[in-house]
């Protein structure tokens, strides 16, 4: 079997950006229109079409749901223009990360995907995951899900050489996080609340310009895998634990081969081997600018594509005069 890097070398890494660009442009036509489902459907359809242009034998391992829940980009669906011939690639995707954001014209909506050699991305069930993440430059073990929010903040502060009140934590603005937010504010650190889009929230820890040191809280498990693919490319640490609300969710996890329901996952448990992460902004955010519609039918896009094996990060400004195909 070829090495992961050999497999991904056969896929034009930059072509992955065409896929996220297509989804972002399609969704951008519905920014601020108040229709989450329409925006998501537009992104899904555009992304599915764009995949057919790539020479690969791809399989969706994280997508829009199971086959009976989604008409396309469902888990297990084959994508790519070379079924049975091209390199076998697993795909994790979110054609529109931040459907509510898009409908309300808020910040940080993205079209995102991750790609890796077959079997290298965790087939995470669509359940919640408790998460904590930091960017690169910290000693291994600086974060620990078995410790309290206060203990983690103090650990990161010590490693950074600052006081706990100088640490900034990003948290999804949800009722379930009220106690944690109160605890964080009690010790004096800053809390950046985001309405949606926890992939962008995790990645924000890697960019000093955001001033965000830690991401904490629970969000979607599939988004955790996408975020880990990005962290594999730029560095950082991540810990995650699946959260189950009922027996149906536990059964779903077992269906996808997850037997240890109490496991705490590390970065490489969720995304291992060589990984590609690509994202295009739908609305303006901390990571990327959104799609801009200009005179004469011109559109501009802002994208990033990363690769784990080379630690290469490319920022791509696109100018489009028609819808990508």
Helices and strands as residue ranges (DSSP letters): H 4-9, H 15-28, H 36-51, E 57-62, E 78-79, E 88-97, H 99-104, E 110-117, E 128-134, H 149-160, G 164-166, E 168-172, G 175-177, H 178-186, E 190-194, H 198-204, G 208-210, E 214-220, H 221-234, E 237-243, H 247-255, E 264-266, H 267-270, E 275-281, E 292-293, G 295-297, E 299-307, E 312-320
